[in-house]
Amino acid sequence: MDRLPWGGVLFCCLLLVGGPGCRFFPKRQSAEPIASQQSQSIARSATETEPTFTVISQQVEQPAGNEYLTRGIWKDATDPISHELSTLLAANGLRVGVIRGQTPPELERLGTSTASSVGLIQRSFVAGKSRTIPINGPADAEDLRITNNLPNDVETYSLRAADYGVEVVGTPTENGHVRVRCTLTIQHGDQQGWLVPNSDGTGFMRKEERPAISLGKMTWELTLGRTDILLIGSTEAPAGTLGQAYFYMSYPDRQRQRVFVLQAGANANSPGEVPANAPGFAPSASIAAQAWRTPRRAAGIITMND
């Protein structure tokens, strides 16, 4: 029997494996395997997959009892929170306001002066994740009165090395606005070990934290436009309350008073972001607004992206 030549054998093999619908190198599927998709998704950074927004904060400082920080600045601000919460904050020596539209000239002057502008910082936030912005501390406090509920649920604290801040959680909305939730926070003393449940709930793990005072009742939500300014400060007579602890600084020869100033706006990977030079973008003259429009070029601003 004659043997098929090698060329014939190879030809027959090609016919068998290369018939209709078969290829040596199958056409690449349009969809990648699920495992591959998941691994790529995990590898993406939060800033690529989640909306982010920028927060620019600072404090303006003047001698204690300054007329503008005590009364004048609040005449230009609206009260953005409920009457019940405003009353609770006032019982704690605190108040909140929002300036919308043109920045008042005196606030612009204070915000752009190296003598009165304190801690101008730009931070990048991920939507839905909280970050705490420090306001004052560490400082000792004796007989600090905190009103938890009205009319007379009051506790008195003596704190060592207390740090006072505001926890901010936000979500970008349309037109570059940001819906923010603010909660006052206090940590004090030295770190202590706590047992907390582990991630899968099967046991406990040790976590080092400083003791904290719950101020969850002092939480508010509001929407900030790109040129809106959130103010947090003290009432006119905050002695012995959170208003004094947050916004008064004592030095050997003088006492100083501050007001916290915050702006927020959506970044480029957030929905509905409006460019700063788009029609209808109302310019603001405050240093925070200037930094917001050209954030990394503003003189004296500290950028924190951690």
Secondary structure, DSSP 4 states (H G I P E B T S, - for coil): -PPPPHHHHHHHHHHHHTSTT--SSPPPPSS--HHHHHHHHHHS-HHHHS-EEEEEEEEEEEETT-HIIIIIHHHT-B--S-HHHHHHHHHTTEEEEEE-SSPPHHHHHHHH-TTTEEEEEEEEEETT--EEEEEEEEEEEEEEEEEEETTTEEEEEEEEEEEEEEEEEEEE-GGG-EEEEEEEEEE-SS-EEEEEE-TTSSSEEEEEE--EE--TTSEEEEEE-TT-EEEEEE-S--TTSHHHHHHEEEETTEEEEEEEEEEEEE-TTSTT---TTSTT-----SHHHHHHHSTTTSTTPEEE--
